[in-house]
């Protein structure tokens, strides 16, 4: 008698499920919608080519004043310099048991395969946010602790605190377009915006959902994984980003590796494994830790060093009550 496998029960065909899960991840990703993430062609090419690390090349800004042109001499060439930041390739995955899958909450009228695809896509999106926050924790532990951190711990989050934090980027401050923060910080900003909105005729909705705008230009991404330092009061760590300040990509891998149903016969259990290899790193920052790092390694200050000029690294940590 043929055994019942996850494939036969749920109709899991990797060549169909893998792209469907990828679309569900993109739809669920607040980081993608906010414009924080950018995927340069060179990053995608390197991901698809293999290797343990990704090179993020850059050219330094041109410097020096113009020269006066005369018939008596020639201009002095100015060197154009550049380098590359190193980003780790992250090999990540997760296995779910059949019992886990059948317990997933489905929308009314939604089939089990559709529920599984939607839920796995949401899980990947949340996992990528967790990875980014781990890398931010490491960067702000040392490299960005002073130059890219604004201390607003005297009060809760306000529009003024956001403006002052953005000023850390100098004349690049107006490029700040997104805020990743704990839901408590978003609530504090709702209170601020409610007071202002009350003065605007016809405007009543001040609730900040994922992707909503604060100050009419900063897109808010709420994530309760944002670090909290316990104290009296607690300190909430939020992050302001310029558009495209994080290099991102997912390698194109065979569908059979991205989504793999299998049977653990001795355990009488059907399983579904999902895999991906990813790069997600601040532009202008160099990774110096071990290959294929865990989130704990990403959270370590010694793993990170600045390579770009400060105001070109488009992230600021905002600390508030």
C-alpha positions in Angstrom: 0.0 0.0 0.0 1.4 3.4 -1.0 2.2 5.7 1.9 0.5 9.1 2.2 3.1 11.8 2.0 2.9 15.6 2.3 3.1 15.9 -1.4 0.0 13.7 -2.0 -2.0 15.3 0.8 -1.4 18.9 0.2 -0.5 18.8 -3.5 3.0 20.3 -2.9 4.8 20.7 -6.2 8.1 22.6 -5.6 8.2 24.2 -9.0 4.8 25.8 -8.3 5.2 26.4 -4.6 8.6 28.0 -4.6 7.7 31.0 -6.8 4.3 31.3 -5.1 6.0 31.5 -1.7 8.5 34.1 -3.1 5.6 36.2 -4.3 3.9 35.8 -0.9 7.1 36.9 0.9 7.4 40.0 -1.2 3.7 40.9 -0.6 4.2 40.4 3.1 7.5 42.2 3.5 7.2 45.6 5.1 10.9 46.2 4.4 10.3 45.8 0.7 7.2 48.0 0.7 9.0 50.7 2.7 11.8 51.1 0.1 14.5 50.3 2.7 15.8 47.3 0.7 17.4 47.6 -2.7 18.7 44.8 -4.9 21.5 46.0 -7.2 22.1 43.8 -10.3 25.6 43.0 -9.2 24.3 41.6 -5.9 21.9 39.3 -7.6 24.5 38.2 -10.0 26.9 37.3 -7.2 24.2 35.5 -5.3 23.4 33.4 -8.3 27.0 32.7 -9.0 27.8 31.2 -5.5 30.4 31.9 -2.9 30.5 32.6 0.9 30.5 36.4 0.6 29.2 39.2 -1.6 31.2 42.2 -2.7 29.4 45.5 -2.6 31.6 47.8 -4.7 31.5 51.6 -4.4 33.4 54.7 -5.6 34.4 57.4 -3.3 33.0 60.9 -3.9 35.1 63.2 -6.2 36.8 65.9 -4.2 38.8 69.1 -4.9 37.9 72.4 -6.5 38.0 73.1 -10.2 41.2 74.4 -11.8 41.8 77.4 -13.9 42.5 76.4 -17.5 45.2 78.3 -19.2 47.3 77.9 -22.4 50.5 77.7 -20.3 49.8 74.4 -18.6 47.7 71.3 -18.2 45.3 70.2 -15.5 46.4 67.9 -12.7 44.5 64.5 -12.8 42.6 63.7 -9.6 42.5 60.0 -8.7 39.1 58.3 -8.7 39.2 55.8 -5.9 36.9 53.1 -4.7 36.7 49.8 -2.8 34.2 47.2 -1.8 32.3 46.3 1.3 32.0 42.6 2.2 28.6 41.1 3.0 28.0 37.6 4.3 25.8 35.2 2.4 23.2 33.8 4.8 22.2 30.2 4.3 18.9 29.9 6.1 16.0 27.4 6.3 13.3 25.9 8.4 11.4 22.6 8.6 7.8 22.4 9.5 6.0 19.2 10.5 2.7 18.2 9.0 0.9 18.7 12.3 2.2 22.3 12.3 1.0 22.9 8.8 -2.6 21.6 9.3 -2.9 23.9 12.3 -2.2 27.0 10.3 -5.1 29.4 10.4 -6.8 29.7 7.1 -8.9 32.6 5.7 -12.6 31.7 5.1 -12.8 29.6 1.9 -9.0 29.4 1.6 -7.5 26.0 0.6 -4.7 24.4 2.7 -2.1 24.9 0.0 -3.0 28.6 -0.3 -2.8 29.0 3.5 0.6 27.3 3.6 2.0 29.4 0.8 0.7 32.6 2.5 2.0 31.6 5.9 5.4 30.6 4.8 5.8 33.8 2.8 4.8 35.8 5.9 7.3 33.8 8.0 10.2 34.5 5.5 9.3 38.3 5.6 9.4 38.3 9.4 12.6 36.3 9.5 14.3 38.8 7.2 13.3 41.6 9.6 14.8 39.7 12.5 18.1 39.3 10.5 18.2 43.0 9.7 17.6 44.0 13.4 20.3 41.6 14.5 22.8 43.3 12.0 21.7 46.7 13.2 22.2 45.7 16.9 25.8 44.7 15.9 26.5 47.9 14.0 25.2 50.2 16.7 27.1 48.3 19.4 30.4 49.9 18.3 30.8 51.2 14.7 27.6 53.4 14.8 27.3 53.9 18.5 28.3 57.6 18.4 28.1 58.8 14.8 24.8 57.2 13.9 22.9 57.2 17.3 20.7 60.0 18.6 19.9 60.0 22.3 16.2 61.0 22.9 15.8 59.0 26.1 14.7 62.1 28.0 11.2 61.6 26.5 9.0 59.4 24.4 9.3 59.5 20.5 8.2 62.7 18.9 8.5 64.4 15.5 11.2 66.6 17.0 13.2 63.6 18.0 12.9 62.2 14.5 14.1 65.5 12.9 17.0 65.8 15.3 18.0 62.2 14.8 17.9 62.6 11.0 20.2 65.6 11.3 23.0 63.1 12.2 23.2 62.6 8.4 23.8 66.4 7.8 22.7 67.6 4.4 21.5 64.0 3.6 18.9 64.1 6.3 16.0 64.8 3.9 16.6 61.5 2.3 15.2 59.7 5.4 12.1 57.9 4.3 11.4 55.1 6.7 11.3 54.2 10.4 11.5 50.7 11.9 10.3 50.8 15.5 8.6 48.9 18.3 4.8 49.1 18.4 5.0 51.1 21.6 7.1 53.8 19.8 4.5 53.8 17.0 1.8 54.3 19.6 3.7 57.3 21.0 3.9 58.8 17.6 0.2 58.3 17.1 -0.4 60.4 20.2 1.8 63.1 18.8 0.1 63.0 15.4 -3.3 63.0 17.0 -2.6 66.3 18.7 -1.5 67.8 15.4 -4.2 66.3 13.3 -6.9 67.8 15.6 -5.8 71.1 14.2 -6.3 70.0 10.6 -9.9 70.2 9.3 -11.3 66.9 7.9 -8.4 64.7 9.2 -9.2 62.2 11.9 -7.3 58.9 11.3 -4.0 59.0 13.2 -3.4 55.3 13.6 0.0 54.2 12.3 -0.3 50.8 10.6 2.6 49.2 8.8 3.4 51.3 5.7 1.6 54.4 6.9 3.3 57.8 6.7 4.3 59.9 9.7 5.0 63.6 9.1 3.6 62.9 5.7 6.9 61.4 4.4 8.4 58.8 6.8 7.0 55.3 6.3 6.5 53.4 9.5 7.4 49.7 9.9 6.4 48.2 13.3 8.4 45.3 14.7 8.4 44.3 18.4 11.8 42.6 17.8 13.3 46.1 17.9 15.6 46.0 21.0 14.6 47.3 24.4 17.2 48.1 27.0 15.6 47.5 30.4 15.8 50.4 32.9 13.8 53.1 34.7 12.4 53.9 32.2 13.1 51.3 29.4 15.0 52.5 26.3 13.4 51.7 22.9 15.7 51.5 20.0 14.3 52.6 16.6 15.9 53.0 13.2 15.6 55.7 10.6 16.6 54.7 7.0 17.2 56.5 3.7 15.7 54.8 0.7 17.7 51.8 -0.5 20.1 52.0 2.4 20.2 48.2 2.8 21.6 45.9 0.1 19.3 42.9 -0.3 19.0 39.8 -2.5 17.9 36.2 -2.5 19.7 33.7 -4.6 17.9 31.8 -7.3 18.1 28.2 -6.2 16.4 25.0 -7.5 12.7 24.8 -6.5 13.4 21.3 -5.1 15.8 22.9 -2.6 13.7 25.9 -1.9 10.6 23.8 -1.0 11.1 20.1 -0.2 8.4 17.9 1.1 9.5 14.6 2.7 8.5 11.8 5.0 10.1 10.8 8.3 8.9 7.2 8.2 10.2 6.2 11.6 8.5 9.1 13.2 5.4 8.7 11.2 5.6 12.3 10.3 5.4 14.3 7.1 7.7 17.3 6.9 8.2 20.4 4.7 11.6 22.1 4.5 12.0 25.6 3.1 15.4 27.1 2.3 17.0 30.2 1.0 20.3 32.0 0.8 20.2 35.7 1.4 22.2 38.9 1.6 20.8 41.7 3.8 23.3 44.4 4.8 23.7 48.1 5.4 25.4 49.8 2.4 28.8 51.4 3.4 29.4 48.9 6.2 31.9 46.0 6.1 31.3 42.6 7.6 34.3 41.1 9.4 32.8 38.1 11.2 32.7 34.4 10.4 31.1 33.0 7.2 27.4 32.1 7.2 26.8 33.9 10.5 24.1 33.2 13.0 22.0 36.1 14.3 24.1 36.1 17.4 27.2 36.8 15.3 25.4 39.5 13.4 24.6 41.1 16.8 28.3 41.3 17.7 29.9 44.7 17.4 33.2 43.3 16.3 31.5 41.9 13.2 31.1 45.4 11.7 33.2 48.4 10.5 32.3 51.6 8.6 33.8 52.1 5.2 31.8 55.0 3.7 31.7 58.6 5.0 29.3 58.8 7.9 26.6 60.8 6.2 26.5 58.3 3.3 25.6 55.4 5.6 21.9 55.9 5.6 20.7 54.7 9.0 20.3 56.4 12.4 19.4 54.7 15.7 16.8 56.7 17.6 16.7 55.9 21.4 13.6 57.0 23.3 11.6 56.1 26.3 
